[in-house]
Amino acid sequence: MKHLNIFGILMAAGLLSGCHSGEKGHGVHDHEGEGKEEHNGEIVMTHEQMEKAGVATETVSAADFTAVIKAAGQIVRRQGDEQTVAATISGIVYWRNASLSEGSYVRGGQALADITARHLQDGDPIAKAKAAYEAAKSEMGRVKPLADENIVSQRELEQARLNYETARAAYEGLKASRSGSAVVTTGMGGYVKSMLVKSGDYVNVGDPIAIVTQNRRQQLVVDVPECAYRNMSDIKSANFRATGNENVYKLSELNGKLVSYSRTLPEGSAYLPATFEFDNVGDIIAGSFVEVYLLLKPRKNVVTVPNSALTEEQGLYYVYVKLHDSHAHEHEAHDHEHEGEEGVFEKREVKIGQTDGVRTEIVEGLKAGETVVAKGAYQVKLAASSSVIPEGHNHNH
């Protein structure tokens, strides 16, 4: 049978912007699936039916529960884990490895490309740099004695000195290359994030040709609702999952920590950015948008149920409570045809509070010690309005 996507409902309807947890209006009740009148709202399923439908129960208890703030976020790369590889001279670039591509691993200091300036239409850049250097040096030698005798201004002298130093630096940088060519190497090991030029392209000195990323640590940047600002100092960790992915990641298991959060609202925004950092486990893609559950200080004696225990109808939430065995036997005494019955349930409306993405707080309608359907709640709901209720079982007495 098709399972009800309880998690998706809770994400959309519960915890309104992470600030109004547990608040819910009381509209028109939907009576669909509440059981037939002759059964006084009770739903009866045999052991075989429960097993076939995958129904499992859980006894409710009051335990520690970590309060949460629901928010949206994005995975980004940590600053400092990326490096831009730039051209060291002007010329034609040639990648050393023809199979090098985005995602390839490179070692620190590995030669990535050769750049050559030989045979260019503009001439040998080293020869041109040498000529510019010698001209600037000659000009400097001419202007300095004139400045000493106040024949030329100090401004002209400083300009001549600047031209000389600039030309000297350019010439010495090119002179270190091999006859108008240079080898471009990586500064750190990592993975090629992007290749910005192709073999045969012309580049100027300083132009970026590739970006290498270590990708060891990643950051989770969360947009925290303004109304939750008072809880910011209580944030201890976070759980998150990518949109469309049921896998929930826990920062506590990824060596994660809260790095910083803003004390002021960015202009034109109603959200405060908070930044977490964590180890990259390999399958979390930078740039992904994620649903985030910010974990606050734990609360004691909170009644919760698995998210799979909840069904929703027109904005109202329900659980299916298993009646006490004594109550079930009381009814079975009136009809010996049902001695094998093992599941007598009633549908009950509850008010929900916060969720951590796995379990949801029950604010009203359920108490510790009661037993609820933890798995297969949707199947029990279908049983309430179908012929799956055994014929002849009548609780009108």
C-alpha positions as CSV (number, residue, x, y, z in Angstrom):
1,M,0.0,0.0,0.0
2,K,1.1,3.5,-0.6
3,H,2.5,5.1,2.5
4,L,1.5,8.5,3.7
5,N,4.5,10.9,3.6
6,I,4.1,12.1,7.2
7,F,7.5,13.7,7.2
8,G,6.7,16.0,4.3
9,I,3.4,17.1,5.9
10,L,5.2,18.0,9.1
11,M,7.8,20.0,7.3
12,A,5.2,22.0,5.4
13,A,2.5,22.4,8.1
14,G,4.2,22.0,11.4
15,L,6.5,24.5,13.2
16,L,5.4,27.6,11.3
17,S,8.7,29.2,10.4
18,G,10.2,27.5,13.4
19,C,8.5,30.0,15.7
20,H,4.9,28.9,16.3
21,S,5.5,25.3,17.3
22,G,2.4,23.4,18.3
23,E,0.0,26.2,17.3
24,K,-2.9,24.9,15.3
25,G,-6.3,26.2,14.4
26,H,-9.5,24.1,14.9
27,G,-11.3,24.1,11.7
28,V,-14.0,21.8,10.4
29,H,-13.3,18.2,11.5
30,D,-12.9,15.6,8.8
31,H,-14.9,12.6,9.7
32,E,-13.6,10.4,7.0
33,G,-12.0,7.3,8.3
34,E,-13.1,7.8,11.9
35,G,-14.7,4.3,12.0
36,K,-18.2,3.2,11.4
37,E,-21.0,4.2,13.8
38,E,-21.8,0.6,14.8
39,H,-18.2,0.3,16.1
40,N,-18.3,3.4,18.3
41,G,-15.2,4.7,16.6
42,E,-13.2,1.5,17.4
43,I,-11.1,-0.1,14.7
44,V,-10.5,-3.8,15.0
45,M,-7.7,-5.7,13.2
46,T,-6.6,-9.3,13.6
47,H,-3.0,-10.3,14.2
48,E,-2.8,-11.4,10.6
49,Q,-4.1,-8.2,9.2
50,M,-1.7,-6.1,11.4
51,E,1.2,-8.2,10.3
52,K,0.3,-7.9,6.6
53,A,-0.1,-4.2,6.9
54,G,3.2,-3.7,8.8
55,V,1.5,-2.3,11.9
56,A,3.8,-1.8,14.9
57,T,3.0,-0.2,18.2
58,E,4.9,1.8,20.8
59,T,4.2,2.6,24.4
60,V,4.3,6.4,25.0
61,S,6.7,7.7,27.6
62,A,7.9,11.1,28.9
63,A,11.6,11.5,28.2
64,D,14.2,14.1,27.4
65,F,13.6,15.9,24.1
66,T,15.7,18.4,22.4
67,A,13.8,21.5,21.4
68,V,14.3,22.7,17.8
69,I,13.9,25.6,15.5
70,K,13.0,24.7,11.9
71,A,14.9,26.7,9.3
72,A,16.3,26.6,5.8
73,G,20.0,26.6,4.9
74,Q,22.6,25.9,2.2
75,I,25.8,23.9,2.1
76,V,28.9,26.0,1.2
77,R,32.6,25.4,1.0
78,R,34.7,26.8,3.8
79,Q,37.0,29.7,3.0
80,G,40.6,28.8,2.7
81,D,39.9,25.3,1.3
82,E,40.1,26.6,-2.2
83,Q,43.0,28.0,-4.2
84,T,43.1,29.7,-7.6
85,V,46.0,28.6,-9.9
86,A,47.1,31.6,-12.0
87,A,49.3,32.1,-15.1
88,T,52.8,33.2,-14.1
89,I,53.6,34.7,-17.6
90,S,51.6,35.8,-20.6
91,G,51.5,33.2,-23.4
92,I,49.8,30.1,-24.7
93,V,48.7,27.6,-22.1
94,Y,49.0,23.8,-22.6
95,W,47.7,21.3,-20.0
96,R,50.2,18.6,-19.2
97,N,47.7,15.9,-18.7
98,A,45.1,15.6,-21.5
99,S,42.8,13.6,-19.2
100,L,42.8,16.2,-16.4
101,S,39.2,17.3,-15.8
102,E,37.0,18.7,-13.1
103,G,37.0,16.4,-10.1
104,S,40.5,15.0,-10.8
105,Y,42.8,14.8,-7.8
106,V,46.1,16.7,-7.9
107,R,49.0,16.7,-5.5
108,G,50.5,19.8,-3.9
109,G,53.3,21.1,-6.1
110,Q,52.1,19.1,-9.1
111,A,52.8,20.6,-12.5
112,L,49.5,21.3,-14.2
113,A,50.3,23.3,-17.3
114,D,53.0,24.9,-19.4
115,I,52.8,28.4,-20.7
116,T,55.0,29.5,-23.6
117,A,55.5,33.0,-25.0
118,R,57.8,31.9,-27.9
119,H,56.7,32.5,-31.5
120,L,54.0,35.0,-30.5
121,Q,53.2,37.8,-32.9
122,D,54.0,40.4,-30.3
123,G,57.6,39.0,-30.0
124,D,59.5,37.5,-27.1
125,P,58.1,38.9,-23.9
126,I,61.5,38.5,-22.1
127,A,63.3,40.6,-24.7
128,K,60.6,43.2,-24.5
129,A,60.8,43.2,-20.7
130,K,64.6,43.5,-20.8
131,A,64.4,46.5,-23.2
132,A,61.8,48.2,-21.0
133,Y,64.0,47.6,-17.9
134,E,67.1,49.0,-19.5
135,A,65.2,52.1,-20.7
136,A,63.8,52.7,-17.2
137,K,67.3,52.2,-15.7
138,S,68.8,54.7,-18.1
139,E,66.1,57.2,-17.4
140,M,66.6,56.8,-13.7
141,G,70.4,57.4,-14.2
142,R,69.6,60.6,-16.1
143,V,67.0,62.1,-13.8
144,K,68.7,61.5,-10.4
145,P,71.7,63.9,-10.8
146,L,69.3,66.5,-12.2
147,A,67.1,66.2,-9.2
148,D,70.1,66.5,-6.9
149,E,70.9,69.9,-8.5
150,N,67.1,70.9,-8.3
151,I,67.0,71.0,-12.1
152,V,64.0,68.6,-12.1
153,S,61.4,68.2,-9.4
154,Q,61.3,65.5,-6.8
155,R,58.0,64.3,-8.4
156,E,59.8,63.5,-11.7
157,L,62.4,61.7,-9.7
158,E,59.9,59.5,-7.9
159,Q,58.1,58.7,-11.1
160,A,61.3,57.6,-12.7
161,R,62.1,55.5,-9.7
162,L,58.7,53.8,-9.9
163,N,59.0,53.1,-13.6
164,Y,62.4,51.6,-12.9
165,E,61.3,49.3,-10.1
166,T,58.3,48.1,-12.0
167,A,60.3,47.3,-15.1
168,R,63.0,45.5,-13.1
169,A,60.4,43.3,-11.3
170,A,58.7,42.4,-14.6
171,Y,62.0,41.5,-16.2
172,E,63.4,39.5,-13.3
173,G,60.1,37.5,-13.1
174,L,60.2,36.6,-16.8
175,K,64.0,36.0,-16.8
176,A,63.4,33.1,-14.3
177,S,61.4,31.3,-16.9
178,R,62.9,29.0,-19.4
179,S,63.4,30.9,-22.6
180,G,60.0,32.4,-22.6
181,S,58.1,29.5,-21.0
182,A,56.9,28.7,-17.5
183,V,55.5,25.7,-15.6
184,V,52.3,26.3,-13.6
185,T,52.1,24.2,-10.4
186,T,49.5,23.7,-7.7
187,G,50.0,25.3,-4.3
188,M,48.1,22.6,-2.4
189,G,46.7,19.2,-3.0
190,G,43.0,18.6,-3.6
191,Y,40.4,18.2,-6.3
192,V,40.1,20.3,-9.5
193,K,36.9,22.3,-9.0
194,S,37.0,24.1,-12.3
195,M,39.2,24.5,-15.4
196,L,38.9,28.0,-16.6
197,V,40.9,27.7,-19.9
198,K,41.5,25.1,-22.6
199,S,44.8,24.0,-24.1
200,G,45.8,26.5,-26.7
201,D,44.2,29.5,-25.1
202,Y,46.1,32.7,-24.6
203,V,46.4,34.1,-21.1
204,N,47.9,37.2,-19.5
205,V,50.1,37.0,-16.5
206,G,47.9,36.7,-13.4
207,D,44.9,35.2,-15.2
208,P,43.3,32.3,-13.3
209,I,43.5,29.0,-15.2
210,A,42.1,26.6,-12.6
211,I,40.6,26.3,-9.1
212,V,41.6,23.6,-6.7
213,T,39.6,22.7,-3.6
214,Q,40.5,20.5,-0.6
215,N,36.9,20.1,0.3
216,R,37.8,18.6,3.7
217,R,35.4,20.7,5.7
218,Q,32.1,22.3,4.6
219,Q,29.9,24.9,6.1
220,L,26.1,25.0,6.7
221,V,24.7,28.5,6.5
222,V,21.3,28.7,8.1
223,D,18.7,31.4,7.8
224,V,17.3,31.6,11.3
225,P,13.9,33.4,11.6
226,E,14.0,36.8,13.4
227,C,11.5,35.7,16.0
228,A,13.9,33.0,17.1
229,Y,16.7,35.4,17.9
230,R,16.2,35.0,21.7
231,N,17.1,31.3,21.3
232,M,20.3,31.8,19.3
233,S,22.6,31.5,22.3
234,D,20.9,28.1,23.1
235,I,21.7,26.5,19.8
236,K,24.0,23.5,20.4
237,S,23.9,21.6,17.1
238,A,21.7,20.9,14.1
239,N,20.3,18.1,12.0
240,F,19.7,18.6,8.3
241,R,18.6,16.9,5.1
242,A,18.7,17.8,1.5
243,T,15.4,18.5,-0.3
244,G,14.1,15.3,-1.8
245,N,16.4,13.2,0.3
246,E,15.1,11.2,3.3
247,N,18.6,10.8,4.8
248,V,19.0,13.0,7.9
249,Y,22.5,14.1,8.7
250,K,23.5,15.0,12.3
251,L,26.3,17.5,12.9
252,S,27.1,15.7,16.1
253,E,28.2,12.7,14.1
254,L,30.1,14.9,11.5
255,N,32.4,16.6,14.0
256,G,30.2,19.7,13.5
257,K,30.1,22.9,15.5
258,L,28.5,26.3,15.5
259,V,31.1,28.8,14.2
260,S,29.2,32.1,14.4
261,Y,25.8,33.8,14.1
262,S,24.9,37.3,13.2
263,R,23.8,39.8,15.9
264,T,22.1,42.1,13.5
265,L,19.6,41.6,10.7
266,P,21.0,42.1,7.1
267,E,19.3,45.0,5.4
268,G,16.0,44.0,3.9
269,S,16.0,40.5,5.5
270,A,13.9,38.9,8.2
271,Y,16.5,36.1,8.9
272,L,19.7,36.0,10.9
273,P,22.5,33.9,9.3
274,A,24.1,31.2,11.5
275,T,27.2,29.3,10.3
276,F,28.1,25.7,11.2
277,E,31.2,23.8,10.1
278,F,31.5,20.0,9.7
279,D,33.5,17.2,8.1
280,N,32.6,16.4,4.5
281,V,31.5,12.8,4.4
282,G,31.7,12.7,0.7
283,D,28.1,12.7,-0.4
284,I,27.1,16.2,0.7
285,I,27.2,18.5,-2.3
286,A,28.3,22.1,-1.8
287,G,25.6,24.4,-3.0
288,S,22.8,22.1,-1.9
289,F,19.7,23.7,-0.2
290,V,18.7,21.8,2.9
291,E,16.0,21.7,5.6
292,V,17.5,22.3,9.0
293,Y,16.5,21.5,12.5
294,L,18.5,23.7,14.9
295,L,18.8,21.8,18.2
296,L,18.4,23.8,21.4
297,K,18.8,22.8,25.1
298,P,17.2,19.5,26.0
299,R,13.8,19.5,27.8
300,K,12.8,16.9,30.3
301,N,9.6,14.9,30.5
302,V,8.3,15.5,27.0
303,V,5.8,13.2,25.4
304,T,6.7,12.4,21.8
305,V,5.8,10.0,19.1
306,P,7.5,8.9,15.9
307,N,6.6,11.1,12.9
308,S,5.2,8.0,11.3
309,A,2.6,7.7,14.0
310,L,0.9,10.9,12.9
311,T,-1.8,11.3,10.2
312,E,-3.2,14.7,9.1
313,E,-6.6,15.7,7.9
314,Q,-7.4,19.3,7.0
315,G,-4.7,20.7,9.3
316,L,-5.6,18.4,12.2
317,Y,-3.4,15.7,13.5
318,Y,-4.4,12.2,14.7
319,V,-2.8,9.1,16.3
320,Y,-4.3,5.7,16.6
321,V,-4.3,4.5,20.2
322,K,-4.5,0.8,21.1
323,L,-7.1,0.2,23.7
324,H,-6.2,-1.7,26.9
325,D,-6.3,-5.4,26.7
326,S,-9.0,-5.5,29.4
327,H,-11.2,-3.3,27.2
328,A,-10.7,-5.5,24.2
329,H,-11.4,-8.7,26.2
330,E,-14.5,-7.1,27.6
331,H,-15.9,-6.8,24.0
332,E,-14.6,-10.2,23.0
333,A,-16.6,-11.8,25.8
334,H,-19.8,-10.8,23.9
335,D,-18.7,-12.5,20.6
336,H,-16.5,-15.6,20.8
337,E,-15.9,-15.5,17.1
338,H,-13.2,-12.9,17.7
339,E,-11.0,-14.7,20.2
340,G,-8.0,-14.2,17.9
341,E,-8.3,-10.4,17.7
342,E,-5.2,-8.6,18.8
343,G,-5.7,-5.0,17.7
344,V,-8.5,-2.7,18.9
345,F,-7.7,0.9,18.1
346,E,-9.3,4.3,18.4
347,K,-8.6,7.4,16.4
348,R,-7.6,10.4,18.6
349,E,-6.9,14.0,17.7
350,V,-3.7,15.5,19.2
351,K,-2.0,18.8,19.3
352,I,1.6,18.7,18.2
353,G,4.5,20.8,19.3
354,Q,8.1,20.7,18.0
355,T,9.8,18.1,15.9
356,D,13.5,17.1,15.5
357,G,12.8,15.6,12.1
358,V,12.3,12.1,13.6
359,R,9.9,12.5,16.5
360,T,7.3,15.1,17.3
361,E,6.2,16.5,20.6
362,I,2.5,15.9,21.6
363,V,1.2,18.9,23.5
364,E,-2.3,17.6,24.2
365,G,-4.3,14.4,23.6
366,L,-1.9,11.7,24.7
367,K,-0.3,10.7,28.0
368,A,2.6,8.5,29.1
369,G,1.7,4.8,29.3
370,E,-0.7,4.7,26.4
371,T,0.1,2.6,23.3
372,V,0.0,4.1,19.8
373,V,0.5,2.8,16.3
374,A,4.1,3.8,15.5
375,K,4.3,2.2,12.0
376,G,1.4,1.6,9.6
377,A,-0.8,4.4,10.9
378,Y,-2.1,5.0,7.4
379,Q,-3.0,1.3,7.0
380,V,-5.0,1.5,10.2
381,K,-6.7,4.7,8.9
382,L,-7.7,2.8,5.7
383,A,-9.0,-0.1,7.9
384,A,-11.4,2.3,9.7
385,S,-13.2,3.0,6.4
386,S,-13.0,-0.3,4.6
387,S,-14.3,-3.8,4.8
388,V,-11.1,-4.8,6.5
389,I,-13.0,-4.6,9.8
390,P,-14.2,-8.2,10.4
391,E,-17.9,-8.7,9.8
392,G,-20.0,-9.5,12.7
393,H,-17.9,-7.6,15.1
394,N,-20.3,-5.2,16.7
395,H,-19.6,-3.1,19.8
396,N,-23.1,-1.9,20.3
397,H,-24.2,-3.5,23.5
